[in-house]
Amino acid sequence: MFGYERSYGTGRFVCALIEIFGWLLVTLGIIASIVGFAVGGGFEPGGFGSSSGSVLPRFLSAAPGLLTVTIGLISIMLTQQTKAILDTAEMTRDLLAISRDSTHGKYGTPSKRIGDTPSLRQEPQLRRCEPSGNEDTAGHK
């Protein structure tokens, strides 16, 4: 994306396999739904493919295919969510490295220069501001 280091190769490989498997499930589920709906009249007295009767047996025959499509889409969604988590972990690592190497103002860690001795990070001091005589309690003049 912006040149950050890619890692978690095994996780990305597993995500790719599961995503391919999910798309196969979606494709097979669509085919099974269409076939199930087309031959769903087999539960009626007219036999397979008869046009007489209600539509309910056709929808019941298409239900396993629709469930397969749903499972495939859920697996694709979870795979993409896992990829986003891996990207977040990589970018967070880079942001941590940037924050360690930069100056954070008056109370932050000094930037690393050649020859500097390592020092402990100084946390900002918490100071309570007391209102002066010419300010109200909200701190406004």
Legacy VTK file of the C-alpha trace (Angstrom):
# vtk DataFile Version 3.0
C-alpha trace
ASCII
DATASET POLYDATA
POINTS 141 float
0.000 0.000 0.000
2.351 2.756 1.232
5.470 0.639 1.373
5.164 -0.821 4.843
6.804 -4.148 5.578
4.639 -7.175 4.839
4.821 -9.951 7.386
2.602 -12.703 8.790
3.135 -14.767 5.637
1.485 -17.885 7.030
-1.613 -15.980 8.077
-1.886 -14.329 4.684
-1.450 -17.681 2.923
-4.193 -19.303 5.018
-6.449 -16.309 4.356
-5.922 -16.680 0.614
-6.796 -20.382 0.735
-9.934 -19.814 2.786
-11.011 -16.954 0.529
-10.643 -19.161 -2.567
-12.599 -21.894 -0.786
-15.296 -19.338 0.117
-15.680 -18.210 -3.493
-15.953 -21.861 -4.561
-18.717 -22.349 -2.006
-20.556 -19.291 -3.314
-20.313 -20.558 -6.893
-21.400 -24.090 -6.029
-24.192 -22.758 -3.818
-25.582 -20.631 -6.634
-25.525 -23.605 -8.987
-27.156 -25.840 -6.360
-29.854 -23.229 -5.702
-30.706 -22.920 -9.372
-30.777 -26.689 -9.872
-32.768 -27.221 -6.672
-35.325 -24.636 -7.652
-35.613 -26.082 -11.167
-36.221 -29.670 -10.068
-37.985 -28.866 -6.823
-41.309 -29.991 -8.251
-40.239 -33.588 -7.676
-41.929 -33.526 -4.276
-45.308 -33.033 -5.882
-47.512 -35.681 -7.475
-46.699 -34.454 -10.993
-43.074 -35.577 -10.675
-39.837 -33.765 -11.487
-40.153 -30.546 -13.416
-43.941 -30.400 -13.392
-45.342 -26.916 -13.592
-48.396 -27.679 -11.483
-48.533 -26.992 -7.777
-47.051 -24.425 -5.423
-43.661 -22.767 -5.400
-42.886 -23.752 -1.804
-41.314 -27.134 -2.683
-39.047 -25.378 -5.164
-37.822 -22.941 -2.525
-37.298 -25.804 -0.069
-35.184 -27.569 -2.699
-33.132 -24.396 -3.233
-32.532 -23.863 0.525
-29.343 -26.008 0.819
-27.768 -24.060 -2.036
-28.718 -20.746 -0.434
-27.205 -21.877 2.864
-24.011 -22.847 1.026
-23.857 -19.362 -0.535
-24.332 -17.825 2.921
-21.527 -19.905 4.449
-19.227 -18.989 1.550
-19.937 -15.272 1.944
-19.376 -15.440 5.700
-16.026 -17.170 5.193
-14.998 -14.480 2.675
-16.044 -11.746 5.100
-14.090 -13.287 7.985
-11.045 -13.729 5.761
-11.102 -10.077 4.766
-11.533 -9.081 8.397
-8.475 -11.165 9.307
-6.471 -9.500 6.521
-7.477 -6.104 7.915
-6.294 -7.171 11.376
-2.938 -8.263 9.945
-2.598 -4.931 8.091
-3.425 -3.075 11.311
-0.767 -5.013 13.222
1.858 -4.207 10.590
0.982 -0.517 10.446
0.866 -0.259 14.231
4.387 -1.704 14.416
5.563 0.949 11.940
3.808 3.726 13.876
5.464 2.543 17.080
8.872 2.675 15.410
8.161 6.191 14.139
7.027 7.377 17.571
10.134 5.946 19.220
12.395 7.744 16.758
10.728 11.145 16.919
10.686 13.938 19.438
7.474 14.311 21.399
7.832 17.852 22.582
9.100 19.156 25.902
8.440 16.006 27.940
8.884 13.310 25.279
11.731 11.006 24.455
14.553 12.811 22.666
15.205 11.737 19.110
18.049 9.287 18.689
21.249 10.890 17.507
24.639 9.348 17.037
26.543 9.448 20.305
23.500 10.016 22.532
23.298 7.840 25.580
20.016 6.044 26.050
17.767 7.680 28.604
14.506 6.844 30.255
11.367 8.386 28.916
10.181 11.344 30.880
6.471 11.449 31.506
4.777 14.852 31.611
4.231 16.321 35.049
0.622 16.777 36.061
0.130 20.303 37.317
-3.062 21.766 38.613
-3.819 25.243 37.329
-5.233 27.419 40.069
-7.490 30.220 38.858
-6.116 33.705 39.438
-8.171 36.542 40.785
-9.245 37.907 37.382
-10.596 34.575 36.008
-13.879 32.858 36.775
-14.038 29.197 37.894
-14.147 27.969 34.275
-10.774 29.588 33.556
-12.140 32.399 31.327
-10.976 35.997 31.645
LINES 1 142
141 0 1 2 3 4 5 6 7 8 9 10 11 12 13 14 15 16 17 18 19 20 21 22 23 24 25 26 27 28 29 30 31 32 33 34 35 36 37 38 39 40 41 42 43 44 45 46 47 48 49 50 51 52 53 54 55 56 57 58 59 60 61 62 63 64 65 66 67 68 69 70 71 72 73 74 75 76 77 78 79 80 81 82 83 84 85 86 87 88 89 90 91 92 93 94 95 96 97 98 99 100 101 102 103 104 105 106 107 108 109 110 111 112 113 114 115 116 117 118 119 120 121 122 123 124 125 126 127 128 129 130 131 132 133 134 135 136 137 138 139 140
